[in-house]
């Protein structure tokens, strides 16, 4: 029995197992491919939103630090940077919740339907 790339230190995989993964009918299903594309677009969109918020905060610290350091109320120690930081945390929690909700309600049922279609 031949083995595929045993020198890489990974698990030893027989040639027969490699052929089985390549010809997996689920991976060739057009519905599955469309679902993967849809999930990838959604994931990258969420990633772009998250990066825009965090890099926006970092850039505002770099280029307009005085505005974030301005007190909300004159004579009080809390500055605008504190609620903006909490807002970033709330945004992070919200974006994770949206991702989990969409995965549980949209993607998981479609995956189960695709898998069930092959069990018949």
N, C-alpha and C positions, 0 to 999 in steps of 0.2 A: 504494500500500500504506500503510495507516494504522499508526501506532506507538503503543504503550501507554506513556504517561508518559516521553517522552524527556527532559523537563526535569528529572527527578530525578537525572540524571547516571549512572544505571545503564545496563546494556546495553540496546540498542534491541531491543524484542520486538515482533514483528508480532502483529496481532490473531489470525491463524490459530494462532500458537504458543500464545497465551493460551488459546484454545479447546481446543487439544490437551491442555494441562495440567489444565484443569478437568474434562474428560471422561475422565480416565485411569481405565481399568477396574480397575487394581490398587488405586487409592485407594478405590474403591467396594466392594471385596471385603469381605464380613463377616469372613472369617478375618484379613485384613490389619488391619482396624479393631480386632478383638479383640487382635491381637498388639501393636498400637500402645498400646492401653489397658493391657495387661499390662506392657509395658516402661515406660510412664510411671509406673505405680504402683510398680514396683520401683525405678526411678530416684529418685523422690521419697522413698521409704522410706530408701534409702541416704543420700540427702542429709540427711534428718532425723536419722539416726543420727550422721552426721559433725558436723552442727551441734550436736547435743546434747553430744557429747564435747568439742568445742572451746569451746562456750559454758560448759559445766560447768567446764572448766579455768580459763577467764577469770573466771567468777564466784567460783570458789574462791580465786583470787588476790586478788580484790577484797574478799571478805567473811571469809575465814579464811586470811590470808597466813601467820600464825604456824605453822599446821599443815604447810604446804608447806615452810616454812623450818626445820622441826625436823630435827636431824640423825638419820640412821638409827641410827647407833651413837654413843654419847656420846664426845666427844673427836675425832671424825672430821669432815672437812669436808663430806662428801656428805649432802645433805638429801633429804627425800621428794619434793621437786619434780623432781629429776633422773630417778629411775625412772618417775615419772608422765609426764614429758615424753617419755621413750623409749617408754613404753607407748602414748602418743598416736600417735607415729610408727609403731609396730608396728601399731596399729589401722588407721591410714590405709593402710598397705601391704596389710593383710589385706582391708579393704573394697574396695580397688581390685582385688585378686586375685579376690575373689568376684564382682565385677561383670564382669570380663573372662571368667572361667570361665562364668558364666551366659550371657553374650552369645554366646560361642563354642559352647556346647553346647546351648543352648535356642533363642535367638532367630535366630541365623544359619541353622540348618537349616530353621526354619519359613519364613523369608523366601525361601530358595532353593526350597522346595517351592511356595510361592505363585507365585513368578515362573515356575517350570517349568510350572505349570498354565496359564499364559497363553501359553506358547511353542507349545503344541500347535495 
